[in-house]
Amino acid sequence: MSTPPSIQTTREDHLIAWLSALAIAIHVLESIIPTPLPGMKPGLANVVTVVVLMLFGWRIALWVSLLRVLAGSLIIGTFMTPTFWLSLAGALASLVMLGLLWRLLSGRVSALGLCVMASLAHMSGQFALAFWVLIPHSAFLKTLPPLLTMALIFGLFSGLLANRLLQGLAYASIER
């Protein structure tokens, strides 16, 4: 009888696991916050994605974001529901935007700028899926301006939080 091959994990695997766990915890906590509109959340878990992008690169940010959506939906009980698909559409749109910005403007865009653009892309991705699949009615288009306004506000808040977090991490690394 042969022994199974040993599974080797890397430091990067551990980093992705820890950062994903943080993003998942925030995602789950956000799901219990009451909101005026269904699905309208501040997007605090996206702060983790943006900070990860700035510190470790797009590939690790991709893993963290997708694991957050998948595991978060399994924990909350929304896997394969419209909520899951909307979350995934938003995350993918956000990741595309972050990838483009990071590739084109790397080092010249702040966490604030990344968070705002990611938030607007996230809302746009969710809205596009909702309009094309769930609510294909022209009256639904009237909700887009207020939704994008809220995304802008939440993106600004997340960006300020991400900037503060990055400053704190930089300060902590200097103190060592």
PASEBA-1860 file (N, C-alpha, C; in nm, 3 decimals):
! residues 176
1> MSTPPSIQ> 0.085/-0.117/0.000/0.000/0.000/0.000/0.090/0.124/0.000 ~ 0.062/0.215/-0.090/0.146/0.334/-0.100/0.094/0.444/-0.008 ~ 0.186/0.525/0.035/0.146/0.637/0.122/0.105/0.755/0.034 ~ 0.008/0.830/0.080/-0.034/0.946/-0.001/0.077/1.051/-0.004 ~ 0.084/1.123/-0.114/0.188/1.226/-0.120/0.162/1.334/-0.015 ~ 0.269/1.386/0.039/0.252/1.490/0.140/0.213/1.621/0.071 ~ 0.132/1.696/0.139/0.089/1.824/0.084/0.178/1.933/0.142 ~ 0.242/2.003/0.054/0.332/2.110/0.096/0.259/2.243/0.080
9> TTREDHLI> 0.256/2.319/0.187/0.199/2.454/0.177/0.313/2.554/0.184 ~ 0.290/2.664/0.118/0.393/2.768/0.114/0.355/2.882/0.208 ~ 0.446/2.972/0.227/0.417/3.092/0.307/0.305/3.172/0.241 ~ 0.304/3.173/0.108/0.199/3.244/0.036/0.062/3.181/0.062 ~ 0.056/3.048/0.067/-0.070/2.979/0.099/-0.121/3.022/0.237 ~ -0.031/3.029/0.333/-0.069/3.069/0.468/-0.114/3.215/0.471 ~ -0.043/3.300/0.397/-0.080/3.441/0.388/-0.220/3.456/0.330 ~ -0.247/3.386/0.220/-0.379/3.392/0.157/-0.485/3.341/0.253
17> AWLSALAI> -0.457/3.235/0.325/-0.554/3.179/0.419/-0.586/3.278/0.530 ~ -0.484/3.340/0.589/-0.507/3.435/0.697/-0.583/3.559/0.650 ~ -0.540/3.612/0.537/-0.606/3.732/0.485/-0.749/3.702/0.441 ~ -0.771/3.585/0.382/-0.906/3.545/0.343/-0.994/3.528/0.465 ~ -0.940/3.469/0.570/-1.017/3.452/0.694/-1.060/3.588/0.750 ~ -0.970/3.685/0.745/-1.005/3.820/0.791/-1.117/3.880/0.705 ~ -1.103/3.868/0.573/-1.205/3.922/0.483/-1.338/3.850/0.500 ~ -1.335/3.720/0.521/-1.457/3.641/0.541/-1.525/3.683/0.671
25> AIHVLESI> -1.448/3.700/0.776/-1.506/3.742/0.905/-1.575/3.877/0.891 ~ -1.512/3.971/0.823/-1.573/4.103/0.803/-1.698/4.090/0.716 ~ -1.691/4.008/0.613/-1.805/3.983/0.523/-1.925/3.929/0.601 ~ -1.900/3.833/0.687/-2.007/3.772/0.767/-2.064/3.874/0.865 ~ -1.977/3.949/0.932/-2.024/4.052/1.025/-2.106/4.159/0.954 ~ -2.064/4.197/0.834/-2.140/4.296/0.758/-2.279/4.247/0.721 ~ -2.293/4.118/0.704/-2.422/4.063/0.661/-2.530/4.077/0.768 ~ -2.489/4.099/0.893/-2.589/4.112/1.000/-2.621/4.258/1.033
33> IPTPLPGM> -2.551/4.351/0.967/-2.578/4.493/0.989/-2.707/4.530/0.915 ~ -2.804/4.588/0.986/-2.927/4.628/0.917/-2.899/4.742/0.819 ~ -2.961/4.736/0.701/-2.941/4.838/0.599/-3.076/4.885/0.545 ~ -3.081/5.008/0.493/-3.208/5.058/0.441/-3.254/4.987/0.314 ~ -3.160/4.938/0.236/-3.192/4.865/0.113/-3.129/4.728/0.117 ~ -3.197/4.628/0.063/-3.136/4.494/0.059/-3.005/4.495/-0.018 ~ -2.904/4.433/0.040/-2.775/4.422/-0.027/-2.687/4.546/-0.017 ~ -2.737/4.652/0.040/-2.659/4.775/0.053/-2.570/4.763/0.176
41> KPGLANVV> -2.443/4.730/0.152/-2.348/4.714/0.262/-2.231/4.809/0.241 ~ -2.163/4.845/0.349/-2.050/4.937/0.335/-1.931/4.879/0.257 ~ -1.920/4.749/0.246/-1.810/4.689/0.171/-1.678/4.693/0.244 ~ -1.683/4.676/0.375/-1.560/4.682/0.454/-1.463/4.568/0.423 ~ -1.517/4.454/0.379/-1.429/4.343/0.342/-1.342/4.380/0.222 ~ -1.390/4.474/0.141/-1.311/4.518/0.026/-1.189/4.599/0.068 ~ -1.191/4.653/0.189/-1.072/4.721/0.242/-0.956/4.621/0.247 ~ -0.988/4.500/0.290/-0.885/4.395/0.297/-0.830/4.369/0.157
49> TVVVLMLF> -0.918/4.358/0.059/-0.874/4.331/-0.078/-0.782/4.440/-0.129 ~ -0.816/4.566/-0.106/-0.734/4.677/-0.155/-0.600/4.681/-0.081 ~ -0.601/4.662/0.049/-0.476/4.661/0.124/-0.388/4.544/0.078 ~ -0.448/4.429/0.057/-0.372/4.313/0.006/-0.314/4.345/-0.131 ~ -0.392/4.407/-0.217/-0.343/4.445/-0.350/-0.220/4.534/-0.338 ~ -0.228/4.632/-0.251/-0.118/4.728/-0.240/0.006/4.668/-0.174 ~ -0.014/4.572/-0.085/0.101/4.513/-0.015/0.157/4.388/-0.083 ~ 0.069/4.307/-0.143/0.112/4.176/-0.193/0.083/4.150/-0.340
57> GWRIALWV> 0.011/4.239/-0.406/-0.012/4.223/-0.549/-0.151/4.171/-0.584 ~ -0.180/4.178/-0.714/-0.314/4.148/-0.764/-0.352/4.001/-0.750 ~ -0.257/3.911/-0.772/-0.289/3.768/-0.766/-0.338/3.727/-0.628 ~ -0.273/3.774/-0.524/-0.316/3.740/-0.388/-0.447/3.810/-0.356 ~ -0.464/3.933/-0.403/-0.592/4.004/-0.383/-0.705/3.929/-0.451 ~ -0.680/3.874/-0.567/-0.780/3.793/-0.639/-0.823/3.674/-0.555 ~ -0.726/3.600/-0.503/-0.757/3.484/-0.419/-0.838/3.524/-0.296 ~ -0.794/3.628/-0.229/-0.862/3.672/-0.106/-1.007/3.711/-0.136
65> SLLRVLAG> -1.027/3.786/-0.242/-1.161/3.832/-0.275/-1.253/3.715/-0.314 ~ -1.205/3.627/-0.400/-1.289/3.515/-0.443/-1.316/3.416/-0.330 ~ -1.218/3.391/-0.247/-1.240/3.303/-0.131/-1.339/3.366/-0.034 ~ -1.332/3.498/-0.018/-1.428/3.569/0.068/-1.571/3.549/0.019 ~ -1.593/3.567/-0.110/-1.728/3.552/-0.165/-1.776/3.408/-0.150 ~ -1.691/3.314/-0.185/-1.731/3.172/-0.179/-1.755/3.126/-0.035 ~ -1.655/3.142/0.050/-1.669/3.094/0.188/-1.773/3.175/0.264 ~ -1.777/3.306/0.241/-1.877/3.389/0.307/-2.018/3.344/0.273
73> SLIIGTFM> -2.041/3.311/0.147/-2.175/3.265/0.107/-2.208/3.129/0.168 ~ -2.110/3.046/0.184/-2.134/2.915/0.248/-2.168/2.933/0.396 ~ -2.099/3.024/0.463/-2.125/3.048/0.606/-2.260/3.114/0.627 ~ -2.291/3.214/0.545/-2.416/3.288/0.559/-2.536/3.206/0.510 ~ -2.511/3.113/0.421/-2.619/3.031/0.366/-2.678/3.086/0.238 ~ -2.598/3.164/0.164/-2.649/3.221/0.039/-2.586/3.160/-0.086 ~ -2.508/3.054/-0.069/-2.438/2.994/-0.183/-2.537/2.953/-0.291 ~ -2.509/2.993/-0.414/-2.589/2.964/-0.534/-2.726/3.032/-0.535
81> TPTFWLSL> -2.748/3.129/-0.447/-2.871/3.208/-0.448/-2.844/3.336/-0.528 ~ -2.947/3.414/-0.557/-2.921/3.542/-0.625/-2.823/3.631/-0.549 ~ -2.827/3.627/-0.417/-2.734/3.706/-0.337/-2.589/3.666/-0.367 ~ -2.563/3.536/-0.378/-2.428/3.488/-0.410/-2.385/3.540/-0.547 ~ -2.472/3.527/-0.646/-2.436/3.568/-0.782/-2.414/3.719/-0.791 ~ -2.495/3.794/-0.718/-2.475/3.939/-0.715/-2.342/3.975/-0.649 ~ -2.311/3.908/-0.540/-2.184/3.930/-0.471/-2.066/3.894/-0.561 ~ -2.077/3.781/-0.630/-1.970/3.738/-0.720/-1.955/3.836/-0.837
89> AGALASLV> -2.067/3.880/-0.895/-2.060/3.976/-1.005/-1.992/4.105/-0.959 ~ -2.028/4.152/-0.840/-1.966/4.273/-0.787/-1.818/4.254/-0.762 ~ -1.783/4.140/-0.703/-1.641/4.112/-0.674/-1.560/4.103/-0.802 ~ -1.614/4.035/-0.904/-1.541/4.022/-1.031/-1.523/4.157/-1.100 ~ -1.629/4.239/-1.100/-1.618/4.372/-1.160/-1.515/4.456/-1.084 ~ -1.517/4.447/-0.953/-1.422/4.519/-0.870/-1.280/4.472/-0.897 ~ -1.261/4.342/-0.907/-1.128/4.287/-0.932/-1.075/4.328/-1.070 ~ -1.163/4.332/-1.169/-1.121/4.377/-1.301/-1.075/4.523/-1.294
97> MLGLLWRL> -1.155/4.606/-1.226/-1.119/4.747/-1.212/-0.986/4.762/-1.137 ~ -0.972/4.690/-1.025/-0.848/4.698/-0.948/-0.729/4.649/-1.030 ~ -0.749/4.543/-1.107/-0.641/4.490/-1.191/-0.597/4.592/-1.296 ~ -0.695/4.656/-1.359/-0.662/4.757/-1.460/-0.590/4.876/-1.397 ~ -0.644/4.926/-1.288/-0.582/5.040/-1.222/-0.441/5.006/-1.173 ~ -0.426/4.888/-1.118/-0.296/4.849/-1.064/-0.194/4.835/-1.176 ~ -0.238/4.779/-1.288/-0.146/4.759/-1.402/-0.110/4.893/-1.467 ~ -0.209/4.980/-1.483/-0.186/5.105/-1.555/-0.128/5.215/-1.467
105> LSGRVSAL> -0.165/5.216/-1.338/-0.126/5.328/-1.251/-0.052/5.283/-1.126 ~ 0.008/5.167/-1.128/0.075/5.113/-1.010/0.169/5.216/-0.948 ~ 0.148/5.237/-0.819/0.231/5.331/-0.747/0.184/5.475/-0.757 ~ 0.089/5.503/-0.847/0.040/5.640/-0.864/-0.106/5.655/-0.824 ~ -0.161/5.553/-0.761/-0.300/5.560/-0.716/-0.304/5.518/-0.569 ~ -0.378/5.593/-0.492/-0.384/5.567/-0.347/-0.490/5.462/-0.316 ~ -0.490/5.419/-0.193/-0.593/5.326/-0.147/-0.731/5.391/-0.159 ~ -0.737/5.521/-0.135/-0.864/5.593/-0.149/-0.916/5.583/-0.292
113> GLCVMASL> -0.830/5.610/-0.388/-0.870/5.600/-0.529/-0.910/5.459/-0.567 ~ -0.833/5.362/-0.521/-0.865/5.222/-0.550/-0.999/5.182/-0.489 ~ -1.022/5.221/-0.365/-1.148/5.184/-0.298/-1.269/5.248/-0.365 ~ -1.257/5.374/-0.403/-1.369/5.440/-0.470/-1.400/5.372/-0.602 ~ -1.298/5.348/-0.682/-1.321/5.285/-0.812/-1.370/5.142/-0.797 ~ -1.315/5.069/-0.699/-1.361/4.932/-0.675/-1.506/4.931/-0.630 ~ -1.545/5.024/-0.546/-1.682/5.032/-0.497/-1.779/5.062/-0.612 ~ -1.743/5.158/-0.696/-1.828/5.191/-0.811/-1.837/5.073/-0.908
121> AHMSGQFA> -1.726/5.005/-0.930/-1.726/4.888/-1.019/-1.809/4.776/-0.958 ~ -1.796/4.756/-0.826/-1.872/4.651/-0.757/-2.022/4.675/-0.775 ~ -2.066/4.799/-0.750/-2.208/4.831/-0.764/-2.252/4.817/-0.910 ~ -2.168/4.859/-1.001/-2.202/4.848/-1.144/-2.215/4.702/-1.187 ~ -2.125/4.618/-1.138/-2.134/4.475/-1.170/-2.259/4.411/-1.115 ~ -2.292/4.446/-0.992/-2.414/4.394/-0.932/-2.538/4.445/-1.006 ~ -2.537/4.573/-1.037/-2.652/4.631/-1.106/-2.670/4.568/-1.244 ~ -2.561/4.550/-1.317/-2.570/4.491/-1.450/-2.632/4.352/-1.444
129> LAFWVLIP> -2.586/4.270/-1.351/-2.643/4.135/-1.337/-2.790/4.143/-1.298 ~ -2.821/4.227/-1.201/-2.961/4.240/-1.156/-3.050/4.287/-1.271 ~ -3.003/4.383/-1.350/-3.084/4.436/-1.459/-3.100/4.334/-1.572 ~ -2.993/4.266/-1.608/-3.000/4.174/-1.721/-3.068/4.042/-1.687 ~ -3.061/4.001/-1.561/-3.111/3.868/-1.526/-3.232/3.872/-1.432 ~ -3.224/3.952/-1.328/-3.327/3.945/-1.224/-3.443/4.043/-1.243 ~ -3.411/4.167/-1.279/-3.515/4.271/-1.290/-3.497/4.347/-1.422 ~ -3.525/4.283/-1.535/-3.504/4.349/-1.664/-3.617/4.447/-1.699
137> HSAFLKTL> -3.633/4.548/-1.618/-3.739/4.646/-1.639/-3.677/4.786/-1.640 ~ -3.721/4.869/-1.732/-3.661/5.002/-1.746/-3.675/5.087/-1.619 ~ -3.779/5.064/-1.540/-3.795/5.141/-1.416/-3.681/5.114/-1.318 ~ -3.621/4.997/-1.327/-3.509/4.963/-1.238/-3.390/5.055/-1.261 ~ -3.378/5.109/-1.383/-3.267/5.199/-1.415/-3.268/5.325/-1.327 ~ -3.384/5.362/-1.278/-3.394/5.480/-1.192/-3.323/5.461/-1.058 ~ -3.296/5.337/-1.021/-3.226/5.312/-0.894/-3.074/5.326/-0.909 ~ -3.026/5.329/-1.032/-2.880/5.333/-1.052/-2.814/5.459/-0.994
145> PPLLTMAL> -2.863/5.580/-1.018/-2.796/5.697/-0.959/-2.786/5.693/-0.806 ~ -2.895/5.660/-0.732/-2.877/5.654/-0.586/-2.783/5.541/-0.543 ~ -2.786/5.429/-0.615/-2.696/5.319/-0.580/-2.549/5.358/-0.603 ~ -2.522/5.424/-0.713/-2.385/5.468/-0.740/-2.342/5.577/-0.642 ~ -2.435/5.662/-0.600/-2.404/5.763/-0.499/-2.364/5.696/-0.368 ~ -2.441/5.596/-0.327/-2.407/5.523/-0.204/-2.273/5.450/-0.220 ~ -2.249/5.394/-0.338/-2.121/5.326/-0.363/-2.006/5.425/-0.352 ~ -2.025/5.546/-0.402/-1.922/5.649/-0.391/-1.895/5.684/-0.245
153> IFGLFSGL> -2.001/5.703/-0.168/-1.986/5.736/-0.025/-1.915/5.622/0.049 ~ -1.962/5.499/0.026/-1.899/5.384/0.092/-1.755/5.366/0.044 ~ -1.728/5.393/-0.084/-1.592/5.384/-0.137/-1.499/5.485/-0.072 ~ -1.550/5.606/-0.050/-1.470/5.708/0.018/-1.439/5.666/0.161 ~ -1.540/5.617/0.230/-1.520/5.571/0.368/-1.420/5.455/0.373 ~ -1.437/5.357/0.284/-1.345/5.243/0.279/-1.204/5.287/0.244 ~ -1.193/5.382/0.153/-1.062/5.432/0.113/-0.990/5.502/0.227 ~ -1.064/5.582/0.303/-1.004/5.648/0.420/-0.958/5.544/0.521
161> LANRLLQG> -1.041/5.442/0.541/-1.006/5.334/0.633/-0.883/5.257/0.584 ~ -0.879/5.227/0.454/-0.764/5.156/0.397/-0.636/5.239/0.408 ~ -0.646/5.368/0.379/-0.529/5.455/0.394/-0.478/5.455/0.538 ~ -0.571/5.464/0.632/-0.535/5.464/0.775/-0.470/5.332/0.814 ~ -0.524/5.223/0.765/-0.469/5.091/0.794/-0.328/5.078/0.737 ~ -0.309/5.123/0.615/-0.176/5.117/0.554/-0.075/5.205/0.630 ~ -0.120/5.322/0.674/-0.032/5.408/0.753/0.006/5.340/0.885 ~ -0.092/5.277/0.949/-0.066/5.205/1.074/0.030/5.090/1.054
169> LAYASIER> 0.014/5.018/0.944/0.105/4.907/0.916/0.246/4.957/0.887 ~ 0.256/5.068/0.815/0.388/5.125/0.786/0.454/5.172/0.915 ~ 0.377/5.235/1.003/0.429/5.282/1.130/0.475/5.164/1.216 ~ 0.394/5.058/1.216/0.429/4.939/1.297/0.557/4.874/1.246 ~ 0.578/4.874/1.114/0.699/4.812/1.061/0.822/4.898/1.089 ~ 0.804/5.029/1.098/0.916/5.119/1.132/0.954/5.101/1.279 ~ 0.855/5.082/1.363/0.880/5.068/1.506/0.957/4.942/1.542 ~ 0.956/4.843/1.456/1.026/4.717/1.489/1.170/4.731/1.477
END
